[in-house]
Amino acid sequence: MSDKTGIHTNMVVRNLNTLKAMERAGHIKLHSQTGTKITGLYTRDKFTCYYVDEGYNQFNYKGKLYGVRYSSGCFYPYVIKLNPYTSHLQK
C-alpha cells in the first residue's frame, strides 16, 4: 500500500530501537510523540507514531540507505528505507 507520494507503508521504519540509534548517530531528531499511541484525526483507531522532527533527505545507516520523507496528509515526516538504485528519483 502506498500514498500519493509513492511511499510504501512497508518502507517506513517502525523499529523504535533503530530510530533511537539513528537519532544518537545524528541522522534524525525524533518527534516527542514518537513511540506513543494516539488516535487518528479521522478515525477512532489507535496507532503508534513514528514521526520525525527533522533529518537528512538521504543517509547511510548500517550499510543501508534511508531518508526522511513526508507522506500525503501527514504534518510530520517519517524515516523510510530507500532503494539505492532509485534514490535519486525520491527527492
C-alpha positions as a Markdown table, in Angstrom:
| # | Residue | x | y | z |
|---|---|---|---|---|
| 1 | Met | 0.0 | 0.0 | 0.0 |
| 2 | Ser | 1.3 | 3.5 | -0.8 |
| 3 | Asp | 0.1 | 7.0 | -0.8 |
| 4 | Lys | 0.2 | 9.8 | -3.5 |
| 5 | Thr | 3.9 | 10.5 | -2.7 |
| 6 | Gly | 4.9 | 6.9 | -3.6 |
| 7 | Ile | 5.9 | 6.0 | 0.0 |
| 8 | His | 5.0 | 2.4 | 0.6 |
| 9 | Thr | 3.9 | 1.6 | 4.2 |
| 10 | Asn | 6.4 | -1.3 | 4.4 |
| 11 | Met | 9.3 | 1.2 | 3.7 |
| 12 | Val | 8.6 | 3.2 | 6.9 |
| 13 | Val | 11.0 | 2.4 | 9.7 |
| 14 | Arg | 8.9 | 1.2 | 12.7 |
| 15 | Asn | 11.6 | -0.2 | 14.9 |
| 16 | Leu | 11.9 | 2.2 | 17.8 |
| 17 | Asn | 15.4 | 0.9 | 18.8 |
| 18 | Thr | 16.6 | 1.6 | 15.2 |
| 19 | Leu | 15.0 | 5.1 | 15.2 |
| 20 | Lys | 16.6 | 6.0 | 18.5 |
| 21 | Ala | 20.0 | 4.7 | 17.3 |
| 22 | Met | 19.6 | 6.9 | 14.2 |
| 23 | Glu | 18.9 | 9.8 | 16.4 |
| 24 | Arg | 22.0 | 9.1 | 18.6 |
| 25 | Ala | 24.1 | 8.9 | 15.4 |
| 26 | Gly | 22.8 | 12.4 | 14.4 |
| 27 | His | 20.8 | 11.5 | 11.3 |
| 28 | Ile | 17.4 | 12.5 | 12.6 |
| 29 | Lys | 15.6 | 14.2 | 15.5 |
| 30 | Leu | 12.6 | 12.3 | 16.8 |
| 31 | His | 9.3 | 14.0 | 17.5 |
| 32 | Ser | 8.1 | 13.9 | 21.1 |
| 33 | Gln | 5.2 | 11.7 | 20.2 |
| 34 | Thr | 7.3 | 9.0 | 18.5 |
| 35 | Gly | 6.6 | 5.7 | 20.2 |
| 36 | Thr | 3.3 | 6.8 | 21.8 |
| 37 | Lys | -0.1 | 5.5 | 20.8 |
| 38 | Ile | -2.5 | 8.2 | 19.5 |
| 39 | Thr | -6.0 | 8.3 | 17.9 |
| 40 | Gly | -6.1 | 9.3 | 14.3 |
| 41 | Leu | -7.7 | 12.6 | 13.2 |
| 42 | Tyr | -10.3 | 11.0 | 11.0 |
| 43 | Thr | -10.7 | 7.6 | 12.8 |
| 44 | Arg | -11.1 | 6.2 | 16.2 |
| 45 | Asp | -8.3 | 3.7 | 15.6 |
| 46 | Lys | -5.2 | 4.0 | 17.8 |
| 47 | Phe | -1.8 | 3.7 | 16.2 |
| 48 | Thr | 1.8 | 4.2 | 17.2 |
| 49 | Cys | 3.6 | 7.3 | 16.0 |
| 50 | Tyr | 6.9 | 7.2 | 14.2 |
| 51 | Tyr | 7.3 | 10.9 | 13.5 |
| 52 | Val | 10.5 | 12.8 | 12.9 |
| 53 | Asp | 11.0 | 16.5 | 13.6 |
| 54 | Glu | 14.0 | 16.8 | 11.2 |
| 55 | Gly | 16.5 | 14.7 | 9.4 |
| 56 | Tyr | 18.5 | 14.3 | 6.3 |
| 57 | Asn | 16.9 | 13.5 | 2.9 |
| 58 | Gln | 19.3 | 10.7 | 2.4 |
| 59 | Phe | 21.8 | 9.0 | 4.8 |
| 60 | Asn | 23.5 | 5.6 | 5.3 |
| 61 | Tyr | 22.9 | 3.7 | 8.5 |
| 62 | Lys | 24.5 | 0.2 | 9.0 |
| 63 | Gly | 25.1 | -0.2 | 5.3 |
| 64 | Lys | 21.6 | 0.7 | 4.2 |
| 65 | Leu | 20.2 | 3.8 | 2.6 |
| 66 | Tyr | 17.5 | 5.8 | 4.5 |
| 67 | Gly | 15.8 | 9.2 | 4.1 |
| 68 | Val | 13.2 | 11.4 | 5.7 |
| 69 | Arg | 10.1 | 11.9 | 3.6 |
| 70 | Tyr | 6.7 | 13.4 | 4.1 |
| 71 | Ser | 3.6 | 11.3 | 3.5 |
| 72 | Ser | 0.4 | 12.7 | 2.0 |
| 73 | Gly | -1.9 | 14.1 | 4.7 |
| 74 | Cys | 0.6 | 14.0 | 7.5 |
| 75 | Phe | 2.2 | 17.0 | 9.2 |
| 76 | Tyr | 5.4 | 15.2 | 10.2 |
| 77 | Pro | 7.8 | 13.1 | 8.1 |
| 78 | Tyr | 8.9 | 9.5 | 8.5 |
| 79 | Val | 12.2 | 7.7 | 8.1 |
| 80 | Ile | 11.9 | 5.4 | 5.1 |
| 81 | Lys | 14.3 | 2.8 | 3.7 |
| 82 | Leu | 15.4 | 3.9 | 0.2 |
| 83 | Asn | 16.2 | 1.8 | -2.8 |
| 84 | Pro | 19.8 | 2.8 | -3.6 |
| 85 | Tyr | 19.1 | 2.3 | -7.3 |
| 86 | Thr | 16.2 | 4.8 | -7.4 |
| 87 | Ser | 17.0 | 7.1 | -4.6 |
| 88 | His | 17.7 | 9.9 | -7.0 |
| 89 | Leu | 14.1 | 9.8 | -8.1 |
| 90 | Gln | 12.7 | 10.0 | -4.5 |
| 91 | Lys | 13.8 | 13.6 | -3.5 |
